[in-house]
Amino acid sequence: MWHLSWPLATWPLATGHMATGHMATGLNSPNAGGPHHTCSRQPTRQPTRQPTLPHAAGALWTAKLRALDRRYASMRRARGDGNCFYRSLWTGWMERLLQLTPPEQEETWRRKLPAIAEAARDELPQHSREDFIELSEVFVSKTRELCTLSSSRQHLSPAVACGMLALDIERVGREPREMEPLLRWLRLLTSAHMRRHSEVFSQIVTGGQSLEAFCEQDVERMGVEADEPHVQVGCAWWTWRGGAGRESGAGRTVERRAQAGGR
């Protein structure tokens, strides 16, 4: 999976504008962070024009790469450990957040994140709420910590401050003890959204499985790969135009796909 970074000059004010894409070929090669490679789950950026090309790269793959290059400034290859989407989501969001002004950063961790957590809490089953509340506090605390570090560097040149910012994010991403609670919180947040819109997301569950069982086994459980509905929901929660925690049209998109037979 790739995490893609917007050029600073073109990033919208609202967070959540992050795209991911599965690049299945080449992920197991020594240069791609596969099972036999010792690289971190949070590698450094590389230009979109200079990825490690899969051996079978053809015209379509190259055309997609050119399209990404027109829109994004850089990307990271994230190891496919089942949590790669949520790690990429957090990385892209933090990169965007830490380049906003200090008042905008404070508004996020002081008001917007708690508002999102409060809205999601009651959608979760009772046995998950206490855990979610604790994880919310960790997520807010880590966000505040990184924002404080960013604000303390206002006297530095933009290039130096940006470089240190990237190192801060990579440090957290490479430390499992710091990263795991953030990933767990994002998974529970995604589950809460699906439960809230059960009339929509129950249509994507197959094999006689209930939506509740799907959320517990395929959304909340660590190490389970995200599919298209997870990606749409995960990004929808971070679109904050018009207020904290306002959700975008991800549910409507999934509904249209379900009505079309999943195509």
ABEGO torsion letter per residue (X at the ends): XBBBBBBAAABBABBGBBBBBBBABGAABAAAGBAABABBABBBBBBAABBBBBAABBAAAAAAAAAAAAABABBBBBBBAGAAAAAAAAAAAAAAAAABBAAAAAAAAAAAAAAAAAAAAAABBAAAAAAAAAAAAAAAAAAAAAAAAAAAAAABBAAAAAAAAAAAAAAAAABAAAAAAAAAAAAAAAAAAAAABAAAAAAABBGGBBAAAAAAAAAABBGBBBBAAAAAAAAAAABABGEBGBBBAAAAAAAAAAAAGGX
